[in-house]
Amino acid sequence: MKYLSDNQFILGKTSKERFLNPQTVPALKALGVTLAGITDVFDEYLCARNAPLHHRLLISVDGVGWVENQKGQFQILPGQILLLPAGQDFVYKSNQPWKFVWFMFDQTLSTSLLSSILKIESFDYAQEVLQLCILLLLSDDNVLREALGLRLQTLIEKALKRKVESSNESSGSNDLNKLHRLFNNVEQQLHLSWSVEDLSALMFCSKASLHRHCMRQYDCSPMHKITQLRMSRAVDLLKQTDWSIKQIAQQIGFKDPLNFSHRFKQWHNLSPKHYREHK
C-alpha cells in the first residue's frame, strides 16, 4: 500500500509495452479512448497513480496481475476485466508473466459505469481484444483497420456494459448518451453500409428498443436518421469540394450514384448537380 501516495511506473528490462494511438482508429476515438496499449510482463511491472485524470480499463489475457487501492489487494486472472475510475488512487503490478490490454478514457465516460470499482469480472472476449489490437498495430490497410476498429469498439462496449449491468444502474440520460455516441460514430463513418442490426448491436439493445429511443429523441426511425446525416454531409461536400457526384455518393455510403441522386432529389427537391449549380 506504500505506492498509493505516489505516481510510479516500472517496466522491467525484459518486459515490453506497445501503444495504440486512438487518433488513427476513429471507432476508439468515438468511445473517448485517449490511449491504449498491450503490456507483456516477463520480470517486473508496476503502475501507481495518485488521483489519475483518466479512467482505465484493464483486460487480462494471460498470467496473473495484482491491483491495489485503499480497500486492499486483488488478483486479476486471464479473461477478467477491471475498470479503474479517474480520481481514485490505484496500483496494478506483477513480478511474474502477465499479458494484458488497457484502454484510457477521457472523463466523459458515463459515471454509471464507474460504480463497481475493483469488482473484477469475467470477460469472454479478452483474447479477441488482444488479437484485434495486434492487427491494428501491424496493418496499414485502411479498410481492414476500419473493420478491426469497429469490432474492437463493439467488444469494449461489451466490457463497459458489464459494468453497468453489474451495478444494476440504468437511466434515461445514460441511454441518451449512448444514442448520441452511436450516431456520432455513424456520422464519422457514413461510407459504411449501416443496418438496423449493426446499430442495435452497438447500442446493446433490441431493434425495437433502438427504434423507440430514436423516435423519442429524433422523431424518426434509425435508418431515417442515417439518411438525414448522409444528406447533410452530401450538401457540405457539394458546397465545399469539387468532387464528382460518384465520389460524393461513395463517401456517404451509396454504391450507385444514380440511387444517391434520386434520394438527394427526394430530400432537397433538386438533383446534386443542380444543387451545386444553384447553391
N, C-alpha and C positions, 0 to 999 in steps of 0.2 A: 504493500500500500504506500510505500515511500515515494512512488513515482507520481502520485496523484496531484502533487503541488507543482509539478514541473512539466515543461514541454521537452520531451526527449525522443530521439529516433536513433535506433541502432540497426544496421543491416550488416550481418556477418560477412566475412571475406568470401565465402562460397555461396552465399545466398544472393538472390537477384530479384529485381523488380522492374517490370515493363509497364510503360504508361500508355494509356489510350486517350487521345485528345477528343473530347466531345464536339469540338468545333468542326471536326471532319466527319462527324456522324450526326446528321440532323435529328434523327429519331431520339438519340440520347440527349441532345441539347433541349429538345422539346419537353423532356421529362424534368429538366432542371439539373441534370448532371453537369458538374463543373470539372470533374477529373475522375478517371477510372484507371484501374491497373490490375495486373496479375503479379502476385508475390509468391516466389518459391523459396521457402526457408529450408536451409540444409544444416546450418550450425546455430545461428543466433539471430533473433529478430525482436525488436521492441518498438512500439509506437505509443507514446504517452502524450495526451493533450489535456491542457487545462482550459476550461471554458471554450471549446472549439467553436469556430464560426460556421462550420458546415455539418450537416447531418451525414452520417456514414453508414452504408450498408455493407456488411461482410457476408460473403458466401463461401463457406468452407468446402473444399473439393476433396482434399486428401490429407492424411496426417491429423495432428492434434494441435490446437491452439488454446490459449488461456486469455480470458477477458476479466478485467477488474474494474470495479467502481467502489464508491463508498460503502456499498452493501456487501461486498465480498468478492470472491474469485469464482469464475465459472468456466467450465471446459466447453469448447466448441469442436464438434466432431464432423467428419465428412458428411455432406448432404444436409448441413444445417445452416441457418441464416440468423443474423442478428442486426438490428438497427440501433445505431448509437446517435441520439439526438444532439443537435448543436446546443452549446451552453452547459453541457453536463460532462464533468471530467471522466476520462476513461484511460485504460491501458489495455492493449492487446499484445500478446507476446508468445514466443515459443523458443525453446532451445533444442528442438528436435524437428525432424522433417514435417513441414506443413505447407500445403498449397492452398491459396485462397484468392478469390477475386473480390475487389472492393470498388465501391462507387461513392463519390462525394456529391452531395446535393446542396443547392442553394436553399435559403430559408423560406422559400415559397412552398416547400413541401408541406402538405396538409398536416396540421398538428394532430389530427385524429389518427395519423399513422404512428405517432410517437409515444403513445401511452403505455406500450408494452416493453419499455426499456429493459434490456437484459433478460427478456423472455426468449430464450433460444428455441427455435422451432425447426422442424424438418422441412426440406425443400427438395422435390424430386428432380429439379432441372439444373442442379449445380454443375454437372459435367457438361451439359449442353451450353450453359452460360460460358464456361471456360473455353470450349471449342469455338464459339462464336467470337469471343474476344481475340483468340489467337488468329483466327481467319481475318478479322478486321485489321489486326496488326500487320499481317502478311500481304493482303490483297491491295492491288492498285486499280482493280476493275470497279469503276463507279457503280455500275448496275448491280454487281454482286454485293458491294459494300452497302448499298441501299437496302437490299433484301436482308442482309445479315443484321443491319441496324434495326430494321423493323421487327425482326424476330427477337432480337435482344431486348428491345423495348417492351415487347409483349411479356417476356419472361421476368423482367424487372418489375413490371406492373403486377404480375402474379405474386412475386415475392412481397411487394408492398401491400397488396390486397390481403395477404395472410395476416399482416399486422393489424389491418382494420378488423378482419373477422375475429382474430384472437382477442381483441379488446372490446368486441361487441358494440362498436360505435359506428353509427352511420347517421348522416344528416343530409337535409336538402342542400345545404351550402356545399357539402363535400361532393354531392352528385353534380352540382352546378360547376364546381371547379373541374371535375373530371370531364364534363361535357365540353367546357371551353378549351381545355387542354387537348381533347380529342380533335376538335375542329381546327385548332391552331396547328396541330400536327398535319392534318389533311391539307390545310392551306399551303404548307411548305412543300407538299408532295402531290400536287394536283395532277401530275402526269401519270400517276399510278391508276390502275383500274379498280377503284374502290367499290365495295359492295356493302350491303347492309350487314352481311355476315362478318366482313372484316371489321366494320365499325363496332358492332356489338361485342365482338371478341376483344377488341382493345378497351372497351368500356367494362368488360367482365359483367355483362348483363344480357338479358334476352333481347331479341329483336323487338318484341312488344314493349319492353321497358324502355329501350332506346327511343322508340317512336314516341312514347308518352313524354319523355324528357325533352325531345326536340319540339314537340307540339307546345309544351308548356313554356319553353324558353324562346323558341324562334317562330312559333306559329306555322310550322311547316314540317314535312317529313325529313328524315336524314338525307335521302338522296336529293330532295329538292334543295336542301341547304348546300350540298356539294355543288349542284348546278349553279346555285347563286354565287358561290365562291369562284367557280370557273368562269362564269360570265363577267364577273367583276375583274378578274385577272386578265381576261381577254381584252376588255376595254383599256386597261392600263398598258398592255403590250401593243395594242393598235395605236395608242397615242404616243408612246414613248420609244418605240422601236420601228425599224424598217423591215422587220421580219416578214416573210411571206405568210399567207394565210395557212398554208400547210404547216409551217414551223410553229406558228402560234397554236394551231389545233393540237399538235403533238405535245407541246409544252404543257397544255392544260388537260391532257388525258383523252383527246379524241384521235383515234387512229385514222378516221376517214374525214378529210377536210370538208367534204360535202355535207356530212352529218353535222359537223361543227357549224358550218354556215347556216344550215337550216335551223339549228337550235338557237343560234345567235339572233337570227332574224325574228324567231318567235319571241325572244326575250326583249329585244331592243327595237323591233319594228323596222330594222334596217339590216342589210347584209353587212358582213365585216368590211367588205370593200367600200361600200357606200358610207358606212360609219366613219371609216378612216378619212374619206374624202371630205365629209361634211363637218367633222369634229377637229 
